Amino acid sequence: MSPERLLTAEEENQWQELSRHIEWAKRFSLIVLFVEDSLLAAVFLQRLQQHIQGRVSKLHIIKPSQPDNLAAFVFKELRLGQIPHALVPRWLELHQHRTPDWQRAIDNFFARFNERRDLIRRDYPCPFIILLPLAYKSRLREIAPDLWSVRTFTDELHPAPPGPPTPLPLPALVAEPIVATLDVDALALKEPAIREWQRVKGLVMADSERFLVLKNAYDAAFDAGFYPLALGLAQQLVGLADKLLRLEGDDVINIQNMGVALDRLGEIQEATGHYEEAYQAYKQSEQLWRACLGREPENAYALRALSVSLEKVADIDRILGRYDAAIMGYQDSLQLRRELLTRLGATPEVLRDLSVALEKVADMDAILGRFEAALTGYKESLQLRRELQVQLGDIPHVLRDLSVSLNKTADVEQRLGRYEAALTSYNESLQLDRLLQTRLGDTPQVLRDLSVSLNKTADAEQHLGRYETALTAYNESLQLHRVLQTRLGDTPQVLRDLSVSLNKTADVERHLGHYEAALANYNESLQLFRELKARLGDTPEVLRDLTFALQKLGDCETNLGHTSAALAAYQECLPLLERLQATLGYDQYSNRIADIKAKMSSL
């Protein structure tokens, strides 16, 4: 998931200072953050998880939920999370608790902590990050003066300055969205964030705290592929964000929460193939941020959020074949990203956002056949990704971004006939994906990325005439897609990935003369594309995929001497190609149309 808060230059400096202290710590190191902005603290936590992933043992996050026996609970968590000979940073969240009961519990905890400080320093040689309410700062000095004197680093996390009091003209929102049934099975409950949501959903707590718990549960459900649960959680997020706006007003935190909720709802609708519903959610988010910028033109967070929303709306326009609207949205987003680079400088977030925007515009250039323009955009994006690798090191999200960028650059090199250059980039990307699999395990995202890189490497091998090598890679990719289908179900993305993989495997089988094996794969692929057409309608992407499946099937039937079957496939394919060409203002399908007419005449 992308960060939910664009950091200002000052906040970026705060994060860099914090991360350096954590990185340098080789023994017990007490770091105290006094928090006024919980969202900023959440961004720092997300950054820290990404920063240490793959370098040390997983960050040990402690989030007490009850003031009773707080000290005993924390010390027990420390013991349970101890891993011999491993650096395990501890992150203890106490900053959202401000009631008298909690203050007494925190006082008692620090008194006990102060008494045991020497034992803790001996037994836990690691960074210990404690988050406290800002108002507790002077109190900590009184309760635990010895502990205060040995702290390594302290900082204060403040919210952005409030905007003017003018009411924000928010877009119309569904006040109480229909919530899907939230069935939670045992597999989903293995996710800590989902277990936490289950634990607190019946408890009395502040809506702002409940929002964070819901968001974390949604992220876990979506990333693990529990889509029905994720949809219900996203709908709850929108309802809760709307409630906060209505009851507490349109301050910056509540506006951000609504933006987060709408993006989550659009994300899960898009992932499950409900594209018009996703479009509406993303469009509402866009309207929200345009209204916010109308009130606060210098708000960098709102500017970045608008660029993201424009990008997401354009994604749906692209999927649905509305290419003119998609190009306009992507270009508007790119312009805002360049403006943010000028305002905020070359921070990691700004550079990554710019690289993504460049890729989106280049994607459209590639779709429209403007390959040299696409290559220019992809190469600029790739250079930014390499700069980020130098800045941040080989952390997982940097490696994945670099892998994706290498693949996109190689795609265009291949379209331009530069197969050796393409293969070099594909192999580098594949190496990065295998490294990520080793570090992160077989998550759905890791498996899909690996399968895509295997397919692309095999494509280049095939162009160079190395068919057996290509077939090995295609078969490995196909097996990964079947694993993903078993785990995630028949979502549109899963079905399309599987059908494409079947076609690619069949292409090589056919070239090697294995016609029966190729025919079986082509038929299975065609069946999947027909299912997608029935579910998604006649979108350009669906129709284009269907024409490839039909044409390939017809070619294979011809190889086997099945004249009637081949003719039926070509006859179904031809009007679809003519229909696609008629919607375009440029020539894309005339060669294929002529090829199929010639094949039909020869039968």
C-alpha positions as CSV (number, residue, x, y, z in Angstrom):
1,M,0.0,0.0,0.0
2,S,1.2,3.5,-0.8
3,P,1.8,5.9,2.1
4,E,-1.3,7.8,3.2
5,R,0.4,11.1,4.0
6,L,2.8,13.1,1.8
7,L,5.5,14.3,4.2
8,T,6.6,17.9,4.2
9,A,10.3,18.7,4.0
10,E,10.5,19.1,7.8
11,E,8.6,15.8,8.4
12,E,10.9,14.0,5.9
13,N,13.9,15.3,7.9
14,Q,12.2,13.9,11.1
15,W,11.8,10.5,9.5
16,Q,15.4,10.4,8.2
17,E,16.7,11.3,11.7
18,L,14.5,8.7,13.3
19,S,15.5,6.0,10.8
20,R,19.2,6.8,11.3
21,H,19.0,6.3,15.1
22,I,17.2,3.0,14.6
23,E,19.7,1.9,11.9
24,W,22.7,2.7,14.0
25,A,21.4,1.1,17.2
26,K,23.5,-2.1,18.0
27,R,22.3,-2.2,21.6
28,F,19.5,-0.9,23.8
29,S,18.4,2.5,22.5
30,L,15.4,4.3,23.9
31,I,13.6,6.5,21.4
32,V,10.5,8.5,22.5
33,L,8.1,10.1,20.1
34,F,5.5,12.5,21.5
35,V,2.6,12.4,19.2
36,E,0.0,15.0,18.3
37,D,-0.7,13.6,14.8
38,S,-1.6,9.9,14.8
39,L,-1.7,9.7,11.0
40,L,1.9,11.0,10.8
41,A,2.9,8.3,13.4
42,A,1.1,5.7,11.3
43,V,3.2,6.8,8.2
44,F,6.4,6.6,10.2
45,L,5.4,3.0,11.3
46,Q,4.7,2.0,7.7
47,R,8.0,3.5,6.6
48,L,9.9,1.7,9.4
49,Q,8.3,-1.7,8.5
50,Q,9.3,-1.2,4.8
51,H,12.8,0.1,5.9
52,I,13.7,-2.9,8.0
53,Q,11.9,-5.6,6.0
54,G,14.4,-8.2,4.8
55,R,17.3,-6.8,6.9
56,V,16.3,-7.8,10.4
57,S,13.7,-9.8,12.2
58,K,10.1,-8.4,11.8
59,L,9.3,-5.3,13.8
60,H,7.7,-6.2,17.1
61,I,4.6,-3.9,17.4
62,I,2.9,-3.6,20.9
63,K,-0.5,-2.0,21.0
64,P,-2.1,-2.3,24.5
65,S,-5.8,-2.0,24.4
66,Q,-6.6,-2.0,28.2
67,P,-5.1,0.1,31.0
68,D,-5.5,-2.7,33.5
69,N,-2.1,-4.4,34.2
70,L,-0.5,-2.4,31.4
71,A,3.1,-2.9,32.8
72,A,2.6,-6.7,33.1
73,F,1.2,-6.8,29.6
74,V,4.1,-4.9,28.0
75,F,6.8,-6.9,29.9
76,K,5.1,-10.2,28.9
77,E,5.0,-9.1,25.2
78,L,8.7,-8.3,25.4
79,R,9.5,-11.8,26.6
80,L,7.2,-13.4,24.0
81,G,8.8,-11.4,21.2
82,Q,12.3,-12.1,22.2
83,I,14.4,-13.9,19.5
84,P,18.0,-14.9,20.5
85,H,20.8,-13.3,18.5
86,A,18.3,-11.2,16.4
87,L,17.8,-7.5,16.3
88,V,14.1,-7.0,16.9
89,P,13.1,-3.3,17.2
90,R,10.2,-2.7,19.6
91,W,7.4,-0.2,18.7
92,L,5.1,0.5,21.7
93,E,2.0,2.6,21.0
94,L,0.6,4.5,24.0
95,H,-0.1,7.8,22.3
96,Q,-3.8,7.4,21.6
97,H,-4.8,6.9,25.3
98,R,-5.5,10.1,27.2
99,T,-8.1,9.1,29.9
100,P,-7.2,9.3,33.6
101,D,-7.2,5.5,33.9
102,W,-4.7,5.3,31.1
103,Q,-2.5,8.1,32.5
104,R,-2.3,6.2,35.8
105,A,-1.5,3.0,34.0
106,I,1.3,4.7,31.9
107,D,2.7,6.3,35.1
108,N,2.9,2.9,36.7
109,F,4.4,1.4,33.6
110,F,7.2,3.9,33.4
111,A,7.9,3.7,37.2
112,R,8.4,-0.1,36.7
113,F,10.4,0.5,33.5
114,N,12.6,2.9,35.4
115,E,13.2,0.4,38.2
116,R,14.1,-2.4,35.7
117,R,16.0,-0.2,33.2
118,D,19.4,-2.0,33.7
119,L,17.8,-5.5,33.2
120,I,15.9,-4.3,30.2
121,R,19.1,-2.7,28.7
122,R,20.9,-6.0,29.2
123,D,18.1,-8.4,28.0
124,Y,16.9,-6.3,25.0
125,P,19.8,-4.9,23.0
126,C,17.7,-3.3,20.4
127,P,15.9,0.0,19.6
128,F,12.9,0.6,21.8
129,I,10.5,3.1,20.3
130,I,7.8,4.4,22.6
131,L,4.9,6.7,21.3
132,L,3.3,8.9,23.9
133,P,0.8,11.8,23.9
134,L,2.5,15.1,23.5
135,A,1.1,16.3,26.8
136,Y,2.9,13.5,28.6
137,K,6.4,14.9,27.9
138,S,6.9,16.8,31.1
139,R,5.3,14.0,33.1
140,L,7.8,11.5,31.8
141,R,10.7,13.5,33.1
142,E,9.1,13.4,36.6
143,I,8.0,9.7,36.6
144,A,11.2,8.2,35.2
145,P,14.1,10.8,35.4
146,D,16.8,8.1,35.2
147,L,15.2,6.6,32.1
148,W,14.8,10.1,30.6
149,S,18.5,10.7,31.1
150,V,19.5,7.7,29.0
151,R,17.2,8.2,26.1
152,T,18.9,8.2,22.7
153,F,16.4,10.3,20.8
154,T,13.1,12.2,21.2
155,D,10.9,14.0,18.8
156,E,7.5,15.6,18.5
157,L,5.0,14.6,15.7
158,H,2.8,17.6,15.0
159,P,-0.2,17.8,12.6
160,A,-0.1,20.1,9.6
161,P,-1.2,23.7,10.3
162,P,-5.0,23.9,10.2
163,G,-6.6,25.5,7.1
164,P,-9.0,28.4,7.1
165,P,-12.4,27.8,8.6
166,T,-14.3,28.1,5.3
167,P,-16.5,25.0,5.0
168,L,-15.3,22.5,2.4
169,P,-17.8,21.8,-0.4
170,L,-17.5,18.0,-0.2
171,P,-18.9,15.8,-3.0
172,A,-22.2,14.0,-2.2
173,L,-21.4,10.7,-0.5
174,V,-23.4,7.7,0.5
175,A,-24.1,8.3,4.2
176,E,-24.6,4.6,5.1
177,P,-23.3,2.3,2.3
178,I,-24.6,-1.2,2.1
179,V,-22.0,-3.4,3.9
180,A,-21.2,-6.9,2.6
181,T,-21.5,-9.8,5.0
182,L,-18.2,-10.0,6.9
183,D,-17.5,-13.7,7.0
184,V,-14.1,-14.2,8.7
185,D,-12.7,-17.7,8.4
186,A,-9.8,-19.2,10.4
187,L,-7.3,-18.4,7.6
188,A,-8.1,-14.7,7.7
189,L,-7.8,-14.7,11.5
190,K,-4.2,-15.6,11.1
191,E,-3.6,-12.0,10.1
192,P,-2.9,-9.9,13.3
193,A,-4.6,-6.8,12.0
194,I,-7.8,-8.8,11.3
195,R,-7.7,-10.4,14.7
196,E,-7.3,-6.9,16.3
197,W,-10.4,-5.7,14.4
198,Q,-12.4,-8.7,15.5
199,R,-11.3,-8.1,19.1
200,V,-12.2,-4.4,19.3
201,K,-15.3,-4.2,17.1
202,G,-17.6,-4.6,20.0
203,L,-15.7,-2.3,22.4
204,V,-16.4,1.3,23.1
205,M,-13.6,3.4,21.5
206,A,-13.1,6.7,19.7
207,D,-14.2,6.6,16.1
208,S,-10.7,7.9,15.0
209,E,-9.1,4.9,16.7
210,R,-11.6,2.5,15.2
211,F,-10.9,4.0,11.8
212,L,-7.2,3.1,12.1
213,V,-8.1,-0.5,13.2
214,L,-10.5,-0.9,10.3
215,K,-8.0,0.5,7.8
216,N,-5.3,-1.9,9.0
217,A,-7.7,-4.8,8.8
218,Y,-8.7,-3.9,5.3
219,D,-5.1,-3.7,4.2
220,A,-4.4,-7.1,5.6
221,A,-7.5,-8.6,4.0
222,F,-6.8,-7.1,0.6
223,D,-3.1,-8.0,0.6
224,A,-3.9,-11.6,1.6
225,G,-6.6,-11.9,-1.1
226,F,-9.7,-12.1,1.3
227,Y,-11.7,-9.9,-1.1
228,P,-15.3,-10.3,0.2
229,L,-14.0,-9.4,3.7
230,A,-12.0,-6.5,2.2
231,L,-15.1,-5.1,0.5
232,G,-17.1,-5.1,3.7
233,L,-14.3,-3.4,5.6
234,A,-13.9,-0.8,2.9
235,Q,-17.6,0.0,3.0
236,Q,-17.4,0.3,6.8
237,L,-14.4,2.7,6.3
238,V,-16.5,5.0,4.0
239,G,-19.4,5.0,6.5
240,L,-17.1,5.8,9.4
241,A,-15.2,8.5,7.6
242,D,-18.5,10.1,6.6
243,K,-19.7,10.0,10.2
244,L,-16.5,11.7,11.4
245,L,-16.9,14.4,8.8
246,R,-20.5,15.0,9.7
247,L,-20.0,15.0,13.5
248,E,-16.5,16.5,13.9
249,G,-16.3,18.8,10.8
250,D,-14.0,19.0,7.8
251,D,-10.6,19.3,9.5
252,V,-7.5,18.0,7.7
253,I,-7.5,14.6,9.5
254,N,-11.2,13.8,8.7
255,I,-10.7,14.9,5.0
256,Q,-7.7,12.6,4.8
257,N,-9.6,9.8,6.3
258,M,-12.4,10.1,3.7
259,G,-9.8,10.2,0.9
260,V,-8.2,7.0,2.3
261,A,-11.6,5.3,2.6
262,L,-12.7,6.1,-0.9
263,D,-9.4,4.9,-2.3
264,R,-9.8,1.6,-0.5
265,L,-13.3,1.2,-1.7
266,G,-12.3,1.9,-5.3
267,E,-9.3,-0.4,-5.0
268,I,-11.4,-3.5,-3.9
269,Q,-14.1,-2.7,-6.5
270,E,-11.4,-2.5,-9.2
271,A,-9.7,-5.8,-8.1
272,T,-13.0,-7.6,-8.3
273,G,-14.0,-6.3,-11.7
274,H,-16.6,-3.8,-10.7
275,Y,-15.1,-1.0,-12.7
276,E,-17.9,1.5,-12.8
277,E,-18.3,1.3,-9.0
278,A,-14.5,1.7,-8.7
279,Y,-14.7,4.7,-11.0
280,Q,-17.4,6.4,-8.9
281,A,-15.3,5.9,-5.7
282,Y,-12.1,7.3,-7.3
283,K,-14.1,10.2,-8.9
284,Q,-15.5,11.1,-5.5
285,S,-12.0,11.1,-4.1
286,E,-10.9,13.4,-7.0
287,Q,-13.7,15.8,-6.3
288,L,-12.9,15.8,-2.6
289,W,-9.3,16.9,-3.2
290,R,-10.2,19.4,-5.8
291,A,-12.5,21.1,-3.3
292,C,-9.7,20.9,-0.7
293,L,-7.2,22.6,-3.0
294,G,-9.8,25.2,-3.9
295,R,-9.7,26.2,-0.2
296,E,-6.0,25.6,0.4
297,P,-4.1,26.0,-2.9
298,E,-0.7,25.5,-1.1
299,N,-1.6,22.3,0.6
300,A,1.0,19.8,-0.7
301,Y,-0.7,16.8,0.8
302,A,-4.0,17.7,-1.1
303,L,-2.0,18.3,-4.3
304,R,-0.4,14.8,-4.1
305,A,-3.7,13.2,-3.1
306,L,-5.4,14.8,-6.2
307,S,-2.6,13.5,-8.4
308,V,-3.2,10.0,-7.1
309,S,-7.0,10.3,-7.6
310,L,-6.5,11.5,-11.1
311,E,-4.3,8.5,-11.8
312,K,-6.8,6.0,-10.4
313,V,-9.7,7.5,-12.4
314,A,-7.5,7.3,-15.5
315,D,-6.7,3.7,-14.7
316,I,-10.4,2.8,-15.0
317,D,-10.8,4.9,-18.1
318,R,-8.0,2.9,-19.7
319,I,-9.4,-0.4,-18.7
320,L,-12.8,0.6,-20.1
321,G,-11.2,1.8,-23.4
322,R,-11.8,5.5,-22.8
323,Y,-8.3,6.3,-24.0
324,D,-8.7,10.1,-24.5
325,A,-9.9,10.5,-21.0
326,A,-7.2,8.3,-19.6
327,I,-4.4,10.2,-21.4
328,M,-5.7,13.5,-20.1
329,G,-5.9,12.2,-16.5
330,Y,-2.4,10.7,-16.6
331,Q,-0.9,13.9,-18.1
332,D,-2.6,16.0,-15.5
333,S,-1.3,13.8,-12.7
334,L,2.2,13.9,-14.2
335,Q,2.1,17.7,-14.2
336,L,1.2,17.8,-10.5
337,R,4.0,15.4,-9.7
338,R,6.5,17.6,-11.4
339,E,5.1,20.6,-9.4
340,L,5.6,18.6,-6.2
341,L,9.2,17.9,-7.1
342,T,9.7,21.7,-7.5
343,R,8.0,22.4,-4.2
344,L,9.3,19.7,-2.0
345,G,12.6,18.6,-3.6
346,A,13.8,15.1,-4.5
347,T,12.5,13.2,-1.4
348,P,12.0,9.4,-1.9
349,E,8.2,9.7,-2.0
350,V,8.3,12.5,-4.5
351,L,10.7,10.6,-6.8
352,R,8.6,7.4,-6.6
353,D,5.4,9.3,-7.4
354,L,7.0,11.0,-10.3
355,S,8.4,7.6,-11.7
356,V,4.9,6.1,-11.4
357,A,3.3,9.0,-13.3
358,L,5.9,8.8,-16.1
359,E,5.1,5.1,-16.4
360,K,1.4,5.7,-16.7
361,V,1.8,8.2,-19.5
362,A,4.3,5.8,-21.2
363,D,1.8,3.0,-20.9
364,M,-0.7,4.9,-22.9
365,D,2.0,5.8,-25.5
366,A,2.7,2.1,-25.8
367,I,-1.0,1.2,-26.2
368,L,-1.4,3.8,-28.9
369,G,1.7,2.5,-30.8
370,R,4.0,5.5,-30.0
371,F,6.9,3.2,-28.9
372,E,9.8,5.7,-29.0
373,A,7.8,8.2,-26.8
374,A,7.0,5.3,-24.5
375,L,10.6,4.3,-24.3
376,T,11.7,7.8,-23.4
377,G,9.1,7.9,-20.5
378,Y,10.0,4.4,-19.2
379,K,13.8,5.2,-19.2
380,E,13.2,8.4,-17.2
381,S,11.2,6.4,-14.8
382,L,13.8,3.6,-14.6
383,Q,16.5,6.2,-13.8
384,L,14.5,7.5,-10.9
385,R,14.0,3.9,-9.6
386,R,17.8,3.4,-9.7
387,E,18.3,6.7,-7.8
388,L,15.8,5.4,-5.1
389,Q,17.7,2.2,-4.8
390,V,20.9,4.1,-4.2
391,Q,19.1,6.3,-1.6
392,L,17.1,3.6,0.3
393,G,19.0,0.4,-0.4
394,D,17.6,-3.0,-1.3
395,I,14.4,-2.8,0.6
396,P,11.5,-4.8,-0.9
397,H,9.3,-2.1,-2.3
398,V,12.3,-0.5,-4.0
399,L,13.3,-3.8,-5.5
400,R,9.7,-4.4,-6.7
401,D,9.4,-1.0,-8.3
402,L,12.8,-1.5,-10.0
403,S,11.7,-4.9,-11.3
404,V,8.4,-3.4,-12.8
405,S,10.3,-0.6,-14.4
406,L,12.8,-2.9,-16.0
407,N,10.0,-5.0,-17.4
408,K,8.2,-2.1,-18.9
409,T,11.4,-0.7,-20.5
410,A,12.2,-4.2,-21.9
411,D,8.6,-4.5,-23.3
412,V,9.2,-1.5,-25.6
413,E,12.7,-2.6,-26.5
414,Q,11.2,-5.9,-27.6
415,R,8.4,-4.2,-29.7
416,L,11.2,-2.2,-31.4
417,G,13.0,-5.5,-32.2
418,R,15.9,-5.0,-29.7
419,Y,15.6,-8.5,-28.3
420,E,19.0,-8.8,-26.6
421,A,18.6,-5.5,-24.8
422,A,15.1,-6.6,-23.8
423,L,16.3,-10.0,-22.5
424,T,19.0,-8.3,-20.4
425,S,16.4,-6.1,-18.6
426,Y,14.0,-9.0,-18.3
427,N,16.6,-11.2,-16.7
428,E,17.6,-8.5,-14.2
429,S,13.9,-8.1,-13.3
430,L,13.5,-11.8,-12.9
431,Q,16.5,-12.0,-10.6
432,L,14.9,-9.2,-8.4
433,D,11.6,-11.1,-8.2
434,R,13.3,-14.3,-7.1
435,L,15.1,-12.4,-4.4
436,L,11.8,-10.9,-3.2
437,Q,10.3,-14.4,-3.1
438,T,13.2,-15.6,-0.9
439,R,12.8,-12.6,1.4
440,L,9.0,-12.2,1.6
441,G,7.7,-15.7,0.9
442,D,4.9,-16.8,-1.5
443,T,2.5,-13.8,-1.0
444,P,0.0,-13.3,-3.9
445,Q,1.8,-10.1,-5.0
446,V,5.2,-11.9,-5.0
447,L,3.9,-14.9,-7.0
448,R,2.1,-12.7,-9.6
449,D,5.2,-10.5,-10.1
450,L,7.4,-13.6,-10.5
451,S,5.0,-15.1,-13.0
452,V,4.9,-11.9,-15.0
453,S,8.7,-11.8,-15.2
454,L,8.9,-15.4,-16.1
455,N,6.5,-14.8,-19.0
456,K,8.4,-11.8,-20.2
457,T,11.8,-13.5,-20.1
458,A,10.3,-16.4,-22.0
459,D,8.9,-14.0,-24.6
460,A,12.4,-12.7,-25.3
461,E,13.9,-16.2,-25.4
462,Q,11.2,-17.2,-27.9
463,H,12.0,-14.3,-30.2
464,L,15.6,-15.4,-30.1
465,G,14.7,-18.9,-31.1
466,R,15.3,-20.6,-27.8
467,Y,12.0,-22.4,-27.6
468,E,12.8,-25.1,-25.0
469,T,14.1,-22.5,-22.6
470,A,11.0,-20.4,-23.2
471,L,8.7,-23.3,-22.6
472,T,10.4,-24.1,-19.3
473,A,9.8,-20.5,-18.1
474,Y,6.2,-20.4,-19.4
475,N,5.3,-23.7,-17.6
476,E,6.7,-22.3,-14.4
477,S,4.7,-19.1,-14.8
478,L,1.5,-21.1,-15.6
479,Q,1.9,-23.2,-12.5
480,L,2.1,-20.0,-10.4
481,H,-1.1,-18.7,-12.0
482,R,-2.9,-21.9,-11.1
483,V,-1.7,-21.5,-7.5
484,L,-3.0,-17.9,-7.4
485,Q,-6.4,-19.1,-8.8
486,T,-6.7,-21.6,-6.0
487,R,-5.8,-19.0,-3.4
488,L,-7.6,-15.9,-4.6
489,G,-10.5,-17.4,-6.6
490,D,-11.8,-16.5,-10.0
491,T,-11.3,-12.7,-9.9
492,P,-11.0,-10.9,-13.3
493,Q,-7.3,-10.3,-12.8
494,V,-6.6,-13.9,-11.9
495,L,-8.6,-15.2,-14.8
496,R,-7.0,-12.9,-17.3
497,D,-3.5,-13.7,-16.1
498,L,-4.2,-17.4,-16.3
499,S,-5.6,-17.2,-19.8
500,V,-2.7,-15.1,-21.1
501,S,-0.3,-17.7,-19.5
502,L,-2.1,-20.6,-21.2
503,N,-1.9,-18.8,-24.6
504,K,1.8,-18.2,-24.2
505,T,2.6,-21.8,-23.2
506,A,0.4,-23.0,-26.1
507,D,2.3,-20.8,-28.6
508,V,5.6,-22.5,-27.9
509,E,4.0,-26.0,-27.8
510,R,2.6,-25.3,-31.2
511,H,5.9,-24.0,-32.6
512,L,7.5,-27.2,-31.3
513,G,4.9,-29.3,-33.1
514,H,3.0,-30.3,-29.9
515,Y,-0.3,-29.5,-31.5
516,E,-2.6,-31.5,-29.2
517,A,-1.1,-30.0,-26.1
518,A,-1.3,-26.5,-27.6
519,L,-4.9,-27.0,-28.6
520,A,-5.9,-28.0,-25.0
521,N,-4.3,-24.8,-23.6
522,Y,-5.9,-22.6,-26.3
523,N,-9.3,-24.0,-25.6
524,E,-8.9,-23.5,-21.9
525,S,-7.7,-19.9,-22.5
526,L,-10.7,-19.2,-24.8
527,Q,-13.1,-20.5,-22.2
528,L,-11.6,-18.1,-19.6
529,F,-11.8,-15.1,-22.0
530,R,-15.5,-15.9,-22.7
531,E,-16.2,-16.0,-19.0
532,L,-14.5,-12.6,-18.6
533,K,-16.6,-11.2,-21.5
534,A,-19.8,-12.4,-19.8
535,R,-18.7,-10.8,-16.5
536,L,-17.1,-7.5,-17.6
537,G,-19.0,-6.8,-20.9
538,D,-17.5,-5.8,-24.2
539,T,-14.7,-3.6,-23.1
540,P,-11.9,-3.0,-25.6
541,E,-9.4,-5.0,-23.5
542,V,-11.8,-8.0,-23.2
543,L,-12.6,-8.0,-26.9
544,R,-8.9,-7.6,-27.9
545,D,-8.0,-10.6,-25.6
546,L,-10.8,-12.6,-27.1
547,T,-9.7,-12.0,-30.7
548,F,-6.2,-13.2,-29.9
549,A,-7.6,-16.4,-28.3
550,L,-9.8,-17.1,-31.3
551,Q,-7.1,-16.4,-33.8
552,K,-4.6,-18.6,-32.0
553,L,-7.2,-21.4,-31.7
554,G,-8.0,-21.1,-35.4
555,D,-4.3,-21.4,-36.3
556,C,-3.8,-24.5,-34.2
557,E,-7.0,-26.1,-35.6
558,T,-5.6,-25.5,-39.0
559,N,-2.3,-27.2,-38.1
560,L,-4.3,-30.3,-37.0
561,G,-6.4,-30.2,-40.2
562,H,-9.6,-29.3,-38.4
563,T,-10.9,-27.0,-41.2
564,S,-14.4,-26.5,-39.9
565,A,-13.3,-25.7,-36.4
566,A,-10.6,-23.3,-37.7
567,L,-13.1,-21.5,-40.0
568,A,-15.6,-21.1,-37.1
569,A,-12.9,-19.5,-34.9
570,Y,-11.8,-17.1,-37.7
571,Q,-15.4,-16.2,-38.5
572,E,-16.0,-15.3,-34.9
573,C,-12.7,-13.3,-34.6
574,L,-13.0,-11.2,-37.8
575,P,-16.1,-9.1,-36.9
576,L,-14.6,-8.4,-33.4
577,L,-11.4,-7.1,-35.0
578,E,-13.4,-4.9,-37.4
579,R,-15.5,-3.6,-34.5
580,L,-12.4,-2.7,-32.5
581,Q,-10.8,-1.0,-35.5
582,A,-13.9,1.1,-36.2
583,T,-13.7,2.7,-32.7
584,L,-10.1,4.0,-33.2
585,G,-8.9,7.0,-35.0
586,Y,-5.7,5.2,-36.1
587,D,-4.7,1.9,-37.7
588,Q,-4.1,-0.9,-35.2
589,Y,-5.9,-4.0,-36.5
590,S,-5.8,-3.8,-40.3
591,N,-2.9,-6.3,-40.6
592,R,-4.6,-8.8,-38.5
593,I,-7.9,-8.3,-40.3
594,A,-6.1,-8.9,-43.7
595,D,-4.3,-12.0,-42.3
596,I,-7.5,-13.6,-41.1
597,K,-9.3,-12.9,-44.3
598,A,-6.5,-14.6,-46.2
599,K,-6.6,-17.6,-43.9
600,M,-10.3,-18.0,-44.3
601,S,-10.0,-17.9,-48.1
602,S,-7.3,-20.6,-48.0
603,L,-9.5,-23.0,-46.0
